[in-house]
Amino acid sequence: NTSECEKYACCPLPPYLEDSGCVIEEDDNGGRPLRDVCFHLLKLYSDRSYELDQLLDPRSVTPDPLDFRLSWHLWEVLRALNYSHLAQQSWGVLNSSYAAQLESEGLWEWAVFVMLHEPDTQ
C-alpha cells in the first residue's frame, strides 16, 4: 500500500531487464507486468493453480519473444510433475512455435519430435 516512489525493492524482472532499474515492464497483451521465470515458479509452488501462461511466456527468460526453447522444455517438466492446467490452445501454440523455431534452424527431426507432443491428434 505504498506509493510508487516509496517502494523499497525492485520487481523480480527477467535477467535481461535487471540493469534497467526499478521499472515495471507492462505486457502488451494483458496488461500484466513481466516477471522473472523464477518468480513464476515460486508462485506456482505456493499456488498449484497459478496461471501457466505467464510462466511459459518466453519474455520471462529472454528478450526474444519467439524463442520458445526454455518455455517448451519447462512445460514438459511441469507436465511430468502433473501440472496440467494449461489450455489446449496454449499448449498447441507452444508446440507449434517451438517446432517452427527448430525447423527454421534446420533441425526438422527435432521439430517432428516436438510435434509428437501435440495434444490435438487431428
C-alpha positions as a Python dict, from the first residue, in 0.01 Angstrom:
ca = {
    (1, 'N'): (0, 0, 0),
    (2, 'T'): (288, 238, -64),
    (3, 'S'): (308, 488, -343),
    (4, 'E'): (530, 429, -647),
    (5, 'C'): (815, 646, -516),
    (6, 'E'): (820, 472, -174),
    (7, 'K'): (893, 119, -297),
    (8, 'Y'): (1194, -34, -127),
    (9, 'A'): (1266, -321, -369),
    (10, 'C'): (1255, -369, -742),
    (11, 'C'): (1016, -609, -910),
    (12, 'P'): (1164, -950, -999),
    (13, 'L'): (1237, -864, -1360),
    (14, 'P'): (1371, -1112, -1617),
    (15, 'P'): (1752, -1125, -1627),
    (16, 'Y'): (1779, -918, -1944),
    (17, 'L'): (1588, -632, -1775),
    (18, 'E'): (1768, -637, -1437),
    (19, 'D'): (2002, -350, -1520),
    (20, 'S'): (1719, -125, -1631),
    (21, 'G'): (1640, -9, -1277),
    (22, 'C'): (1314, -33, -1090),
    (23, 'V'): (1090, -16, -1397),
    (24, 'I'): (779, -230, -1436),
    (25, 'E'): (754, -355, -1792),
    (26, 'E'): (392, -393, -1898),
    (27, 'D'): (276, -684, -2109),
    (28, 'D'): (129, -569, -2441),
    (29, 'N'): (-140, -838, -2442),
    (30, 'G'): (-296, -846, -2099),
    (31, 'G'): (-154, -551, -1910),
    (32, 'R'): (34, -787, -1677),
    (33, 'P'): (385, -681, -1581),
    (34, 'L'): (673, -904, -1688),
    (35, 'R'): (830, -1112, -1412),
    (36, 'D'): (1129, -1345, -1394),
    (37, 'V'): (1062, -1714, -1460),
    (38, 'C'): (1193, -1798, -1110),
    (39, 'F'): (928, -1568, -960),
    (40, 'H'): (660, -1755, -1154),
    (41, 'L'): (797, -2091, -1037),
    (42, 'L'): (781, -1975, -675),
    (43, 'K'): (423, -1857, -728),
    (44, 'L'): (336, -2195, -881),
    (45, 'Y'): (493, -2371, -583),
    (46, 'S'): (280, -2170, -342),
    (47, 'D'): (-37, -2197, -554),
    (48, 'R'): (-74, -2507, -772),
    (49, 'S'): (-345, -2333, -977),
    (50, 'Y'): (-120, -2037, -1073),
    (51, 'E'): (-163, -1939, -1437),
    (52, 'L'): (92, -2123, -1651),
    (53, 'D'): (66, -1884, -1947),
    (54, 'Q'): (268, -1622, -1757),
    (55, 'L'): (527, -1878, -1651),
    (56, 'L'): (575, -2014, -2003),
    (57, 'D'): (594, -1673, -2172),
    (58, 'P'): (935, -1662, -2348),
    (59, 'R'): (981, -1298, -2241),
    (60, 'S'): (1014, -1409, -1878),
    (61, 'V'): (1353, -1553, -1978),
    (62, 'T'): (1475, -1390, -2299),
    (63, 'P'): (1419, -1063, -2484),
    (64, 'D'): (1326, -1262, -2798),
    (65, 'P'): (951, -1331, -2780),
    (66, 'L'): (989, -1603, -3044),
    (67, 'D'): (1247, -1810, -2855),
    (68, 'F'): (1042, -2098, -2714),
    (69, 'R'): (1331, -2329, -2619),
    (70, 'L'): (1318, -2296, -2241),
    (71, 'S'): (940, -2250, -2234),
    (72, 'W'): (876, -2580, -2413),
    (73, 'H'): (1122, -2779, -2202),
    (74, 'L'): (989, -2621, -1883),
    (75, 'W'): (634, -2715, -1985),
    (76, 'E'): (740, -3077, -2039),
    (77, 'V'): (895, -3086, -1691),
    (78, 'L'): (580, -2933, -1539),
    (79, 'R'): (364, -3187, -1721),
    (80, 'A'): (578, -3467, -1576),
    (81, 'L'): (507, -3317, -1232),
    (82, 'N'): (129, -3336, -1301),
    (83, 'Y'): (71, -2968, -1373),
    (84, 'S'): (-189, -2993, -1644),
    (85, 'H'): (-392, -2673, -1627),
    (86, 'L'): (-252, -2513, -1943),
    (87, 'A'): (-522, -2451, -2203),
    (88, 'Q'): (-506, -2684, -2502),
    (89, 'Q'): (-476, -2385, -2735),
    (90, 'S'): (-176, -2250, -2542),
    (91, 'W'): (-21, -2597, -2543),
    (92, 'G'): (-66, -2617, -2920),
    (93, 'V'): (84, -2272, -2974),
    (94, 'L'): (382, -2365, -2758),
    (95, 'N'): (441, -2689, -2952),
    (96, 'S'): (398, -2540, -3298),
    (97, 'S'): (609, -2232, -3217),
    (98, 'Y'): (898, -2437, -3087),
    (99, 'A'): (871, -2680, -3380),
    (100, 'A'): (880, -2387, -3624),
    (101, 'Q'): (1185, -2247, -3445),
    (102, 'L'): (1364, -2582, -3474),
    (103, 'E'): (1267, -2622, -3838),
    (104, 'S'): (1398, -2277, -3923),
    (105, 'E'): (1734, -2383, -3778),
    (106, 'G'): (1736, -2693, -4000),
    (107, 'L'): (1654, -2929, -3712),
    (108, 'W'): (1341, -3074, -3871),
    (109, 'E'): (1388, -3414, -3699),
    (110, 'W'): (1357, -3243, -3361),
    (111, 'A'): (1063, -3038, -3489),
    (112, 'V'): (884, -3367, -3565),
    (113, 'F'): (968, -3489, -3214),
    (114, 'V'): (815, -3173, -3064),
    (115, 'M'): (502, -3208, -3277),
    (116, 'L'): (456, -3564, -3149),
    (117, 'H'): (369, -3397, -2816),
    (118, 'E'): (73, -3216, -2974),
    (119, 'P'): (-243, -3269, -2766),
    (120, 'D'): (-477, -3246, -3068),
    (121, 'T'): (-424, -3555, -3281),
    (122, 'Q'): (-612, -3400, -3575),
}
